[in-house]
Amino acid sequence: MNNITDIHYGPLPADSPYVKPFRFHYTQNGKQKSWDLLKVHDSVSIVIFNVTRKKLVFVKQFRPAVYHGIISSDGVQPGSIDMVKYPPELAVTMELCAGIIDKPISTIEIAREEILEECGYDIPVERIEEIIRYRSGVGTSGAEQTLFYAEVTDADKIATAGGGVDDEMIDVVEYDLEEARKLTAKGTVISSPPSFLFGLLWFLCNRAPKS
């Protein structure tokens, strides 16, 4: 996963299927304003709990945006990156199982597919529960994300599934409840998105087994 080389930037193609930048113009209280925005897909994320072994199921993957954020904040440009000082592992994030809504099927069906493709558990939609919908990237995209919850068992695991599809490179990791709680401790620094922390805290407050 982390054998990252030949990093360079290029212009965004106009036909990108994932990101479309544009400028939003409006008048507020008589004053003309504008805001630069990105049109992106809505998405789903899923808190997965393996009830057989009492483990939360997360995913890890290299995120170019996180790597860019790290090196650019230090003023580093492509071509001058010290890969020892800035190893790709810095941008390997821990996240909930998630995916964009890019098919004409229900969000819960999208969630079911992501659980199978990324984590390797094959469960029916009847075992997936919608929890909440919220807006992400409110300063740039305002895309909607739907959070789901699913309980899985070892019997649901498909040996040949998981790890992503096509050119995705995803590692599946499991945390017990005590390990998971430590991720939310004061002073913790992790390369995870807010949706991961929100989903984890929701689980710990609402569904975690009482010890």
Legacy VTK file of the C-alpha trace (Angstrom):
# vtk DataFile Version 3.0
C-alpha trace
ASCII
DATASET POLYDATA
POINTS 211 float
0.000 0.000 0.000
2.688 2.466 0.982
5.071 2.090 -1.964
4.290 5.607 -3.170
6.586 7.184 -5.793
6.579 9.757 -8.614
4.376 12.325 -6.850
3.436 15.269 -9.061
0.493 17.614 -9.581
-1.566 18.349 -12.673
-4.607 20.402 -13.675
-8.033 18.987 -12.870
-9.644 17.554 -16.019
-12.968 19.183 -16.869
-14.562 15.734 -17.146
-13.575 14.544 -13.656
-16.336 12.196 -12.453
-15.603 13.028 -8.813
-14.950 16.757 -8.376
-16.356 19.750 -10.260
-15.225 23.221 -9.059
-17.362 26.288 -9.664
-18.110 29.756 -8.263
-21.421 30.386 -6.486
-22.730 33.964 -6.731
-25.437 35.391 -4.475
-26.709 38.575 -2.839
-27.004 38.694 0.965
-28.620 41.690 2.655
-28.065 43.743 -0.494
-24.371 42.870 -0.810
-23.108 40.806 -3.734
-20.957 37.866 -2.715
-19.356 34.790 -4.220
-18.023 31.491 -2.889
-15.824 28.880 -4.546
-17.357 25.428 -4.269
-16.887 21.816 -5.269
-19.641 19.570 -6.587
-18.968 16.079 -5.227
-20.985 12.911 -4.729
-23.060 12.308 -1.638
-21.854 9.314 0.348
-22.525 6.669 2.975
-20.471 5.484 5.949
-21.067 2.468 8.152
-20.169 1.670 11.740
-19.527 -2.091 11.671
-19.428 -4.189 14.837
-18.450 -7.851 14.755
-20.579 -9.361 17.509
-18.778 -12.705 17.357
-15.521 -11.234 18.633
-16.800 -7.897 19.994
-14.637 -5.895 17.583
-15.228 -2.712 15.618
-14.275 -3.031 11.959
-12.447 -0.082 10.374
-10.523 0.479 7.156
-7.155 2.045 6.415
-5.990 3.543 3.137
-3.525 6.067 1.715
-5.220 9.424 1.127
-3.469 11.778 -1.348
-5.403 14.773 0.013
-4.041 14.137 3.500
-0.498 13.739 2.175
-0.802 16.978 0.231
-2.148 18.725 3.319
0.844 17.568 5.356
3.581 18.498 2.898
2.009 21.749 1.668
1.634 23.049 5.220
5.436 22.766 5.429
5.902 24.463 2.068
7.121 21.295 0.358
6.547 20.970 -3.381
6.545 17.849 -5.588
10.049 17.099 -6.808
11.616 18.126 -3.523
9.858 15.730 -1.148
12.068 14.032 1.413
10.333 10.650 1.552
12.187 9.792 4.753
10.909 12.898 6.495
7.483 12.573 4.871
6.804 8.827 4.531
3.489 7.854 2.909
2.409 6.263 6.206
1.696 9.784 7.456
-1.290 9.876 5.121
-2.701 6.426 5.824
-6.019 7.204 7.468
-8.267 5.096 9.655
-11.895 5.444 8.624
-15.314 3.891 8.727
-16.280 1.694 5.830
-17.679 4.212 3.339
-18.349 5.002 -0.292
-19.810 7.516 -2.688
-23.340 7.314 -4.054
-22.682 6.893 -7.761
-25.334 4.341 -8.721
-29.121 4.615 -9.157
-29.830 2.394 -6.152
-30.879 3.155 -2.569
-28.356 4.436 -0.044
-28.808 1.316 2.066
-27.934 -0.856 -0.955
-24.830 1.273 -1.479
-23.955 0.649 2.181
-24.426 -3.112 1.771
-22.110 -3.141 -1.257
-19.432 -1.163 0.568
-19.537 -3.516 3.565
-18.883 -6.442 1.204
-16.343 -4.780 -1.083
-14.254 -3.058 1.578
-14.622 -5.314 4.626
-15.713 -8.646 3.168
-18.957 -9.178 5.095
-22.016 -10.226 3.114
-25.206 -9.231 4.930
-28.734 -8.335 3.760
-30.015 -4.764 3.950
-32.430 -5.849 6.688
-29.448 -5.999 9.038
-28.302 -2.473 8.225
-29.786 0.405 10.207
-29.836 4.033 9.089
-28.731 6.281 11.952
-28.454 9.888 10.782
-27.872 12.110 7.784
-25.643 15.165 7.934
-23.665 17.549 5.741
-19.924 17.251 5.203
-17.495 19.815 3.817
-19.900 22.655 4.630
-17.389 25.268 3.452
-16.662 23.651 0.104
-19.199 21.023 -0.978
-22.064 20.610 1.492
-22.425 16.995 0.374
-24.777 14.743 2.305
-23.468 11.687 4.127
-25.684 9.004 5.610
-24.396 7.079 8.614
-25.459 3.452 8.980
-24.882 0.809 11.644
-24.437 -2.900 10.989
-23.697 -5.879 13.196
-21.836 -8.737 11.517
-20.596 -12.152 12.558
-17.650 -14.303 11.558
-20.103 -16.459 9.618
-20.866 -13.477 7.351
-17.235 -13.186 6.239
-16.451 -14.013 2.622
-12.844 -15.141 2.316
-12.367 -13.717 -1.176
-14.008 -10.350 -0.481
-12.768 -7.185 1.181
-9.892 -4.847 0.538
-11.740 -2.817 -2.076
-12.438 -3.261 -5.773
-10.689 -2.223 -8.990
-7.516 -0.305 -8.029
-8.498 0.364 -4.400
-5.969 -0.700 -1.775
-7.712 -0.997 1.586
-6.598 -2.708 4.777
-9.285 -3.942 7.168
-8.460 -3.481 10.851
-10.320 -4.434 14.010
-10.350 -2.704 17.386
-11.769 -3.963 20.650
-13.823 -1.541 22.730
-10.972 -0.397 24.958
-8.707 0.265 21.983
-11.505 2.184 20.278
-12.169 4.355 23.319
-8.531 5.419 23.392
-8.951 6.916 19.918
-11.261 9.561 21.389
-9.113 10.442 24.414
-8.135 14.052 25.030
-4.902 14.945 23.277
-5.137 12.184 20.691
-3.864 13.051 17.205
-5.016 10.733 14.429
-5.329 11.048 10.659
-9.045 10.335 10.545
-11.980 12.353 9.220
-14.646 13.833 11.533
-17.169 11.255 10.280
-14.989 8.485 11.745
-14.860 10.122 15.165
-18.568 10.939 15.076
-19.516 7.374 14.144
-17.211 5.934 16.788
-18.574 8.211 19.517
-22.154 7.425 18.435
-21.420 3.713 18.808
-19.737 4.096 22.192
-22.666 6.141 23.495
-25.514 4.129 21.991
-24.567 0.546 21.049
-21.374 -0.527 22.760
-21.939 -3.579 24.989
-21.947 -2.732 28.658
-18.993 -4.236 30.461
LINES 1 212
211 0 1 2 3 4 5 6 7 8 9 10 11 12 13 14 15 16 17 18 19 20 21 22 23 24 25 26 27 28 29 30 31 32 33 34 35 36 37 38 39 40 41 42 43 44 45 46 47 48 49 50 51 52 53 54 55 56 57 58 59 60 61 62 63 64 65 66 67 68 69 70 71 72 73 74 75 76 77 78 79 80 81 82 83 84 85 86 87 88 89 90 91 92 93 94 95 96 97 98 99 100 101 102 103 104 105 106 107 108 109 110 111 112 113 114 115 116 117 118 119 120 121 122 123 124 125 126 127 128 129 130 131 132 133 134 135 136 137 138 139 140 141 142 143 144 145 146 147 148 149 150 151 152 153 154 155 156 157 158 159 160 161 162 163 164 165 166 167 168 169 170 171 172 173 174 175 176 177 178 179 180 181 182 183 184 185 186 187 188 189 190 191 192 193 194 195 196 197 198 199 200 201 202 203 204 205 206 207 208 209 210
